[in-house]
Amino acid sequence: MDKAALERRLSRVEGFADPRLDLEQYPTPADLAAHLVHLAGVQGDLAGKTVVDLGTGTGMLALGAAFHAPERVLALDRDPAALSQARENERRVAETAGDEPATDIEWLLADATRAPVCPASAPGDRSNATVLMNPPFGAQSGNEHADRAFLATAGDLAGVSYSIHNAGSQSFVEAFAADEGGEVTHAFRAELELSRRFGHQTSEREVLDAEVFRIEWK
């Protein structure tokens, strides 16, 4: 499936009905999700793989990956309300698009930083697993460095990960990956266009600068 077609399908995904600030529940825009998933497909990181979406929220990245014929898709979130919306989005996308994703998604209620899954096909072999995630940026008090825990989990589970971070994170992500024996192979800038959902936001719409990274974990 090409990127434009995928974006059209993902544009039907509904956001959080009652987003939680403590979990930094900001939606992943359909255009950015389609671009990230398309890149993962081109790199051969989806088809035939086990894909794990850490902190799936309303399911945007997991749904995108499921259209690229992975062997399995696991989508984890600690918020039951978010998972309920994600399941509804799975039905919504299939009904309105006229076709279903190639792979069913397993929706799991779990803390993504303590993921109770083992996607490896053999002990110690992570080569067949790919993580996609839009982790919390760690911008809220008490939630500092939240993205670090997500990266650590990705490195434990998968051979490759794709993640979205706050702008200015490249040196941190590269250093963290290197400390864990990994390497950033791709990096690009992105924008998150967000509507006003929380009291601290001062405008009806705002654009957050972000960065996306592909990491190969050793």
VMD Tcl script that draws the C-alpha trace (Angstrom):
set ca {
  {0.00 0.00 0.00}
  {1.39 3.42 -0.93}
  {1.79 6.22 1.59}
  {-1.12 8.31 0.30}
  {-3.55 5.40 0.52}
  {-2.36 4.56 4.00}
  {-2.77 8.16 5.15}
  {-6.37 8.17 3.86}
  {-7.15 5.10 5.93}
  {-5.43 6.42 9.05}
  {-7.22 9.76 8.77}
  {-10.33 7.89 9.97}
  {-8.74 7.14 13.34}
  {-10.50 8.97 16.17}
  {-8.43 10.64 18.88}
  {-8.66 10.38 22.66}
  {-12.14 11.10 24.01}
  {-10.74 12.27 27.36}
  {-6.95 12.53 27.06}
  {-4.82 12.18 30.19}
  {-2.17 14.84 30.70}
  {-0.16 12.63 33.06}
  {0.30 10.13 30.21}
  {0.93 12.89 27.65}
  {-1.82 11.52 25.43}
  {-1.33 13.54 22.29}
  {-2.51 11.93 19.05}
  {-0.10 10.94 16.30}
  {-1.17 12.78 13.10}
  {-2.19 10.50 10.24}
  {0.30 12.02 7.80}
  {3.24 11.50 10.16}
  {2.12 7.96 11.02}
  {1.80 7.10 7.33}
  {5.26 8.50 6.62}
  {6.87 6.57 9.50}
  {5.12 3.32 8.60}
  {5.95 3.77 4.90}
  {9.64 4.20 5.77}
  {9.54 1.07 7.93}
  {7.98 -0.84 5.04}
  {10.57 0.36 2.54}
  {13.34 -0.69 4.93}
  {11.89 -4.21 5.15}
  {11.02 -3.83 8.83}
  {7.31 -4.76 8.68}
  {6.37 -7.56 6.27}
  {6.76 -10.94 7.95}
  {7.90 -9.32 11.20}
  {6.42 -9.09 14.68}
  {5.57 -5.42 15.18}
  {5.18 -3.99 18.69}
  {3.55 -0.59 19.24}
  {4.62 0.60 22.70}
  {2.12 3.03 24.21}
  {-0.25 2.60 21.28}
  {-2.81 5.17 22.48}
  {-5.66 5.13 19.96}
  {-3.83 2.64 17.75}
  {-2.53 4.84 14.94}
  {0.87 3.20 14.40}
  {-0.34 -0.34 15.03}
  {-3.14 0.10 12.49}
  {-0.72 1.51 9.94}
  {1.68 -1.39 10.40}
  {-1.12 -3.96 10.10}
  {-1.68 -2.97 6.47}
  {1.91 -3.99 5.61}
  {1.49 -7.75 6.14}
  {3.47 -8.27 9.34}
  {3.37 -11.73 10.88}
  {1.97 -10.31 14.13}
  {1.06 -6.92 15.64}
  {1.12 -6.33 19.41}
  {-0.21 -2.98 20.67}
  {0.37 -2.12 24.33}
  {-1.08 0.64 26.48}
  {-1.64 1.06 30.22}
  {-4.86 3.06 29.77}
  {-8.01 0.91 29.31}
  {-9.93 3.85 27.79}
  {-7.26 4.33 25.13}
  {-7.32 0.64 24.23}
  {-11.11 0.73 23.98}
  {-10.83 3.61 21.51}
  {-8.08 1.75 19.62}
  {-10.31 -1.30 19.18}
  {-13.11 0.93 17.95}
  {-10.68 2.55 15.51}
  {-9.73 -0.87 14.17}
  {-13.39 -1.50 13.35}
  {-13.86 2.03 12.02}
  {-10.89 1.88 9.64}
  {-11.89 -1.54 8.30}
  {-15.52 -0.50 7.74}
  {-14.88 2.87 6.12}
  {-11.87 1.80 4.06}
  {-13.72 -1.16 2.57}
  {-10.89 -3.54 3.41}
  {-9.37 -4.89 6.57}
  {-5.71 -4.72 7.62}
  {-3.72 -7.74 6.47}
  {-2.96 -8.69 10.07}
  {-5.18 -8.71 13.15}
  {-3.93 -6.61 16.07}
  {-3.53 -7.98 19.59}
  {-4.49 -5.16 21.98}
  {-2.76 -5.61 25.36}
  {-3.38 -3.72 28.61}
  {0.17 -3.34 29.89}
  {2.84 -0.86 30.91}
  {4.92 -0.35 27.77}
  {8.07 0.21 29.85}
  {7.63 -3.23 31.45}
  {6.35 -4.99 28.37}
  {5.23 -8.54 29.27}
  {5.90 -9.85 25.77}
  {8.67 -11.78 24.06}
  {8.38 -11.24 20.30}
  {11.64 -13.04 19.51}
  {11.27 -16.21 17.46}
  {14.14 -17.74 19.45}
  {15.75 -16.89 22.82}
  {18.05 -13.91 22.44}
  {17.08 -13.34 18.79}
  {15.37 -9.94 18.30}
  {15.95 -9.71 14.55}
  {12.37 -10.51 13.59}
  {10.80 -7.82 15.82}
  {10.24 -4.12 15.10}
  {9.04 -1.50 17.57}
  {7.00 1.51 16.44}
  {6.19 4.14 19.05}
  {5.30 7.71 19.84}
  {6.39 7.75 23.48}
  {5.72 10.53 25.99}
  {8.22 13.34 25.50}
  {8.68 13.65 29.27}
  {7.55 17.27 29.24}
  {5.26 17.02 32.28}
  {6.45 17.33 35.88}
  {6.97 13.87 37.33}
  {7.25 12.37 33.88}
  {10.75 13.54 33.01}
  {12.83 11.24 30.78}
  {9.80 9.09 30.00}
  {11.07 8.49 26.48}
  {14.27 6.97 27.91}
  {12.30 4.10 29.46}
  {10.50 3.46 26.17}
  {13.80 3.36 24.28}
  {15.24 0.92 26.80}
  {12.25 -1.37 26.31}
  {12.53 -1.12 22.53}
  {16.18 -2.13 22.72}
  {15.28 -5.15 24.85}
  {12.49 -6.34 22.54}
  {13.47 -5.59 18.96}
  {16.19 -5.48 16.38}
  {14.85 -2.20 14.98}
  {12.77 0.62 16.42}
  {11.11 3.77 15.08}
  {10.24 6.49 17.56}
  {9.01 10.09 17.68}
  {10.69 12.52 20.07}
  {10.69 16.18 20.99}
  {12.80 18.43 18.78}
  {16.40 18.66 19.94}
  {16.56 15.01 21.04}
  {19.01 13.73 18.44}
  {22.17 13.89 20.55}
  {20.40 12.17 23.46}
  {18.89 9.43 21.27}
  {22.18 8.77 19.49}
  {24.10 8.61 22.78}
  {21.51 6.36 24.42}
  {21.49 3.99 21.45}
  {25.29 3.86 21.36}
  {25.46 3.05 25.08}
  {23.17 0.08 24.44}
  {25.14 -1.10 21.42}
  {22.68 0.38 18.92}
  {22.95 2.90 16.11}
  {20.66 5.60 14.71}
  {20.45 4.90 10.97}
  {17.79 7.42 9.94}
  {16.62 10.72 11.44}
  {14.23 13.33 10.14}
  {12.29 16.31 11.42}
  {8.51 16.25 11.76}
  {5.65 18.39 13.01}
  {2.81 17.42 15.33}
  {-0.21 19.62 14.68}
  {-2.39 19.42 17.77}
  {-5.78 20.82 18.66}
  {-6.39 22.29 22.12}
  {-7.19 19.49 24.58}
  {-5.57 20.56 27.86}
  {-5.97 23.62 30.06}
  {-2.33 24.70 29.80}
  {-2.58 25.09 26.01}
  {-3.05 28.73 25.07}
  {-4.26 28.40 21.47}
  {-6.85 26.31 19.67}
  {-4.16 24.73 17.51}
  {-0.43 24.47 17.94}
  {2.43 22.81 16.11}
  {5.11 20.93 18.01}
  {8.47 20.36 16.38}
  {9.54 16.73 16.61}
  {12.16 14.30 15.37}
  {11.81 10.69 14.21}
  {14.56 8.09 14.54}
  {15.21 4.60 13.22}
  {17.53 2.65 15.49}
  {19.17 -0.71 14.87}
  {19.72 -2.51 18.16}
  {22.54 -5.02 18.52}
}
mol new
graphics top color blue
foreach p $ca { graphics top sphere $p radius 0.5 }
foreach p [lrange $ca 0 end-1] q [lrange $ca 1 end] { graphics top cylinder $p $q radius 0.2 }
display resetview
